[in-house]
Amino acid sequence: MRNQHSLSLHGRRAFLNPGQLALVAGALFVGQTLAAAPEVSPRLPAQGPLRVHPTNPRYFTDDGRRAVYLTGAHTWDNLQDMGETDPPPTFDFNAYLDFLVKHDHNFIRLWRWELLSWDTSANDKKSAKQLVTAPHPWARTGPGQALDGKPRFDLNQFNDAYFQRLRSRVDAARARGIYVAVMLFEGWGVQHVTDAWKAHPFHPDNNVNNLNGDADGDGNGLEVHTLRVPAATKFQEAYVRKVIDTVNDLDNVLYEIANESGAYSTEWQEHFIRFIHDYEKTKPKQHPVGMTFQYARDPKQRGANANLLKSSADWISPNPDAGEFNYRNNPPPAEGRKVILTDTDHLWGIGGDVAWVWKSFFRGLNPLFMDPYKQEVLQGGADSKWEPVRRAMGVTRRLAERVNLAAMTPRGELASAGYCLADPGNEYLVYAPDEVEVNLNLADAPGVYQVAWVHPIEGRTVATSSTSGGAARTFTAPLDSGAILHLKRESKQNP
């Protein structure tokens, strides 16, 4: 299933990344717009594991040349099922992939739940649903009953059904051109869900291995995300090896150490970043490892974005930050120290709007959306509220593959509104969220440039007359305010 979308053409030529092939015969101008054209960026499986781009480290690459921009909608029950029944209803993963492809997304986080159950009042005090989560990585063999009345876990035996599901879902996403961040651990629930520790496999009453992850006996068990319990770390290492063994041969894999474990987890997360990198050196393929925002119930234990930036992770997801630049309203330009996947999960929970998507894109970031998808587990308000966000993310992905993104960097000083991606002298993208007129400084960029505008939600493209460089220029959008301006220098070979 594939969306058709408009394509800005110069004569009969499309803007393509190096090595990208596209058939554009039959695309005709209709006034100043284009009739439906064949897909510019076919949804092909990954061509190799991602690695940080060698010359533009704001992005990944799979071939050392083209930039791979990531954007997509993730939802809580896309790996383990969650529901009020036991067992919970099975998540329709194929329908979810259809949803992602329909919106032209190419990335998901595949959520891991450590807890056996989830009290939704931790997320919304007005709700009081108790959700069961399944399956889990270890076999429930007994002897003896766990606190939920089922057989205890044997942490020396893996649950094959869990890892078969993990592989099949990552592989199914690969076939649809979607990258997957495999979440290894989950720290928010351990801190916030009522009686969370009693629902954890490392609680001594829930396993047959005499493991107690609550080293200080305070009933919270946060030590499972530290190195304070060596026996727990050993079981975790065996689990991580099993995950890597399960998906190492797949090219569309990234790893995320933990969702929102506090600053107390820094040393533990660094241990597992090194552990994954070292273990994958013995395997055919190596994949990027990420560290995401360290949220904590205790404000004194909350991490800072500086922790993420100085970590050994390949990619990070920050929290909002305060001040002139913040990842909600005015994202700081990516410097290339890390690939930054800016995620609404760590900025609002469920939140964001179309302007946030485009501002993130224009600052060299990779925007992700925590999606209430079908409202079955996550409650996020009317679905119509989020549809423009999903569609805008898809437009950014298509645009990213139309331009030579690998050569473009945030150059906000060139544009009146401060949002500009540019390969100076060759190609420019400009966003003015609240303006119809756009000012762009081309003083140091002589030559003739083709001009087009892109609708931020529909992806509709309108081509206008060319312009010359060598001076500052003002452009008036033929679309509503918030349109994206695209300038591409004409080749001498263009007719």
Secondary structure, DSSP 8 states (H G I E B T S, - for coil): ----B---EETTEE---TT-----TT--EETTEE--B--SS-----SS--EE-SS-TTSEESSSSS-B---EEE-TTSSSEEESSSS-----HHHHHHHHHHTT--EEEE----SSEEEGGGT-TT---EEEEE--SEEEEEEEE-TTSSEEEEEEEE-HHHHHHHHHHHHHHHHTT-EEEEEEEE-HHHHHSTTGGGGSTTSGGGBSS-----TT-SS--GGGGSSS-HHHHHHHHHHHHHHHHHHTT-TTEEEEEEES--GGGHHHHHHHHHHHHHHHTTSS----EEEE----SSGGG---HHHHHTSS-SEEE-----SSSBTTTB-----SSSEE--BHHHHTSS---HHHHHHHHHTT---EEE--GGGSSS--S-HHHHHHHHHHHHHHHHHHHHTTGGG-EE-GGGBTTSEEEEETTTEEEEE-TT-SEEEEE-TT--SEEEEEEE-TTT--EEEEEEEE-SSEEEEE-SSSTT-EEEEEE--TT--
